[in-house]
Amino acid sequence: MRNVILAMTLALAPAAATAQALTEDQIKQLALEAIIENPEIIRDAIVLLQERENAAQAAAQTALLQQQRALLEDDANAPFVGPADADAVVVEFFDYNCPYCKRAAAQVKTLLEQDEAVKVVYREWPILGEGSVFAARAALAARAQGKYEDMHWALMEMRGRAEEASVMAAARNAGLDIDQLRADMDSAEVDAHIETTRMLAQGLGFTGTPAFVIGDALIPGAVALEDLQGYIATVRGE
């Protein structure tokens, strides 16, 4: 910020002043005078800095997306629905206590029903408290009993907040062995999935749930079914 203001200040300073070597105090005085006479300098500097930061962040996100494409779309430790070799992949970051995620889940469910060639990869990202962490661990642990999808939809369609009692009730309704589920919730695979999800979400610049990755598109927030289909069509070159 200081360098940007200084550059803009010197650009506005008289040619005679900029032509001679200036002391630090003189530069500060020139900057102050220039800002007083041209207060828009601050606004322009902030805009310029924001543009630079946005460009740098976008470049970093694009680089990470390319570097971690295989991890995002084919992580053996991430549950998915659809064909393993699908021609289009939707990666969904979500939290079971996020109301927007529950709305988005309905769109994703319809998408899976209408498009048997798409693959949806689930990234459990519990960011809304201890109940969310417990729910994510329970859903991931359900994989050991072959019931991840059943548990996922039971939690997404559950009324009220996901907490230990409500999550265990959903697990029983889904036909899970509760003792085994509790043991599997503390597995290294569950820990690794949640930590990898956190790393990916942070690197991609996501700040909340839900969030999606479809091809080269990074999509924060809930997405309508037709928009999901549009992103998928782009991936397929349609």
C-alpha positions in Angstrom: 0.0 0.0 0.0 2.8 2.5 0.9 4.7 1.8 -2.3 1.5 2.2 -4.4 0.7 5.6 -2.7 4.3 6.7 -3.1 4.3 5.9 -6.8 1.1 7.7 -7.4 2.2 10.7 -5.2 5.4 11.1 -7.2 3.5 10.9 -10.4 1.5 13.9 -9.2 4.4 15.8 -7.8 6.0 18.7 -9.7 8.7 17.6 -12.2 11.3 19.7 -10.4 10.7 18.0 -7.2 10.8 14.5 -8.6 14.0 15.2 -10.6 16.1 15.8 -7.4 17.0 13.4 -4.7 14.4 13.6 -1.9 14.9 12.8 1.7 12.4 10.5 3.4 10.8 13.5 5.3 10.4 15.3 2.0 8.8 12.3 0.4 6.4 12.0 3.3 5.5 15.7 3.1 4.9 15.4 -0.7 2.7 12.3 -0.1 0.7 14.2 2.5 0.2 17.2 0.3 -0.7 15.1 -2.7 -3.3 13.2 -0.7 -4.8 16.4 0.7 -5.0 17.8 -2.8 -6.0 14.6 -4.4 -7.9 12.4 -1.9 -8.8 10.0 -4.6 -5.2 8.7 -4.4 -6.3 6.5 -1.4 -9.3 5.1 -3.2 -7.3 4.4 -6.4 -4.5 2.8 -4.4 -6.9 0.5 -2.6 -8.6 -0.5 -5.9 -5.2 -1.2 -7.4 -4.1 -3.3 -4.4 -7.4 -5.3 -4.5 -7.0 -6.0 -8.2 -3.5 -7.2 -7.6 -4.5 -9.4 -4.7 -7.5 -10.9 -6.6 -5.3 -11.7 -9.6 -2.7 -13.3 -7.4 -5.3 -15.3 -5.6 -6.9 -16.5 -8.8 -3.6 -17.6 -10.2 -2.8 -19.5 -7.0 -6.2 -21.2 -7.1 -5.8 -22.2 -10.7 -2.4 -23.6 -10.0 -3.7 -25.6 -7.1 -6.6 -26.9 -9.1 -4.3 -28.2 -11.8 -1.9 -29.7 -9.3 -4.5 -31.4 -7.2 -6.9 -32.4 -10.0 -6.3 -36.1 -9.3 -6.8 -35.7 -5.5 -10.0 -33.7 -6.1 -11.6 -36.1 -8.6 -10.0 -39.5 -7.8 -9.0 -39.6 -4.1 -9.4 -43.2 -2.9 -10.3 -41.8 0.5 -13.2 -39.7 -0.8 -16.7 -41.3 -1.2 -18.4 -40.8 -4.5 -21.6 -41.7 -6.4 -21.6 -42.5 -10.1 -19.2 -44.2 -12.5 -15.5 -44.1 -11.5 -14.5 -43.2 -15.0 -17.2 -40.6 -15.5 -16.7 -38.0 -18.3 -17.7 -35.2 -15.8 -17.0 -34.9 -12.1 -18.7 -32.7 -9.5 -16.7 -32.2 -6.3 -18.9 -31.0 -3.4 -17.7 -29.5 -0.2 -20.4 -29.4 2.5 -21.4 -29.4 6.2 -24.4 -31.3 7.5 -25.5 -28.4 9.6 -25.4 -25.9 6.7 -29.0 -25.2 5.5 -27.7 -24.1 2.1 -25.9 -27.4 1.8 -29.2 -29.2 2.4 -30.8 -27.2 -0.4 -27.9 -27.9 -2.7 -28.1 -31.6 -1.8 -31.6 -31.8 -3.3 -30.2 -30.4 -6.6 -27.3 -32.9 -6.5 -29.7 -35.8 -5.9 -31.8 -34.8 -8.8 -28.7 -34.4 -11.0 -27.6 -38.0 -10.1 -31.1 -39.3 -10.9 -31.1 -37.6 -14.3 -27.5 -38.0 -15.4 -26.1 -41.5 -14.8 -22.8 -40.6 -16.5 -21.8 -37.9 -13.9 -19.7 -38.6 -10.8 -20.2 -36.7 -7.6 -17.3 -36.7 -5.1 -18.2 -35.9 -1.5 -15.8 -33.8 0.5 -16.8 -33.7 4.2 -16.0 -30.2 5.4 -17.4 -29.8 9.0 -16.9 -26.1 9.8 -20.1 -25.4 11.8 -19.2 -26.8 15.2 -18.7 -30.0 17.1 -22.0 -31.5 15.9 -20.8 -31.0 12.3 -17.6 -32.8 13.1 -19.4 -35.7 14.7 -21.8 -36.0 11.7 -18.9 -35.9 9.2 -17.0 -38.6 11.1 -20.1 -40.8 11.4 -20.8 -40.5 7.7 -17.3 -41.3 6.7 -17.2 -44.2 9.2 -20.3 -45.7 7.6 -18.1 -46.5 4.6 -16.7 -49.5 6.5 -20.2 -51.0 6.5 -21.0 -50.1 2.9 -23.6 -47.5 3.9 -22.0 -44.1 3.3 -24.6 -43.0 0.8 -27.5 -44.1 3.1 -25.9 -42.2 6.0 -25.2 -39.2 3.8 -28.8 -38.8 2.7 -30.1 -39.6 6.2 -28.1 -36.7 7.6 -28.9 -34.3 4.7 -32.6 -34.9 5.0 -32.7 -34.9 8.8 -34.7 -32.2 10.5 -33.0 -30.1 13.1 -29.3 -29.8 13.9 -26.8 -32.6 13.6 -25.6 -33.5 17.1 -24.4 -36.7 18.6 -27.9 -37.9 19.6 -29.6 -37.1 16.3 -26.7 -38.5 14.2 -26.8 -41.8 16.1 -30.5 -42.0 15.6 -30.0 -41.5 11.9 -27.4 -44.2 11.9 -29.7 -46.7 13.6 -32.4 -45.8 11.1 -29.9 -46.4 8.3 -29.3 -49.9 9.7 -25.7 -49.3 10.9 -24.0 -51.2 13.7 -23.5 -48.4 16.2 -20.7 -50.0 18.1 -18.7 -50.5 14.9 -19.6 -47.1 13.7 -18.2 -45.4 16.9 -15.0 -47.3 16.6 -14.5 -46.5 12.9 -15.2 -42.8 13.5 -11.7 -42.5 15.0 -9.9 -44.2 12.1 -6.9 -42.7 10.4 -8.9 -42.6 7.1 -11.5 -40.4 8.6 -8.9 -38.0 10.0 -7.1 -37.9 6.7 -10.3 -37.2 4.7 -11.3 -34.2 6.9 -7.8 -32.8 6.9 -7.3 -33.1 3.2 -10.7 -31.5 2.6 -9.7 -28.6 4.8 -6.4 -28.2 2.9 -8.1 -28.3 -0.5 -10.9 -25.8 0.5 -8.4 -23.4 2.0 -6.1 -23.6 -1.1 -9.0 -23.1 -3.5 -10.2 -20.0 -1.6 -13.5 -21.4 -0.4 -14.7 -19.6 2.8 -18.0 -21.5 3.4 -20.3 -24.3 2.4 -21.5 -25.4 0.1 -18.8 -25.1 -2.6 -18.3 -27.0 -5.8 -15.5 -27.8 -8.2 -16.6 -28.7 -11.7 -13.9 -28.9 -14.4 -12.0 -25.6 -14.1 -14.9 -23.8 -12.3 -14.7 -23.0 -8.6 -18.2 -22.4 -7.5 -18.9 -21.0 -3.9 -22.5 -21.3 -2.6 -25.6 -23.2 -3.6 -26.1 -23.9 -7.3 -29.4 -24.5 -9.1 -29.8 -27.7 -11.0 -29.7 -26.0 -14.4 -26.5 -24.3 -13.5 -24.9 -27.6 -12.4 -25.9 -29.1 -15.7 -24.5 -26.1 -17.5 -21.1 -26.5 -15.9 -21.1 -30.2 -16.7 -22.0 -29.5 -20.3 -19.0 -27.2 -20.5 -16.7 -30.0 -19.2 -18.1 -32.3 -21.8 -17.6 -29.7 -24.5 -21.3 -29.6 -25.4 
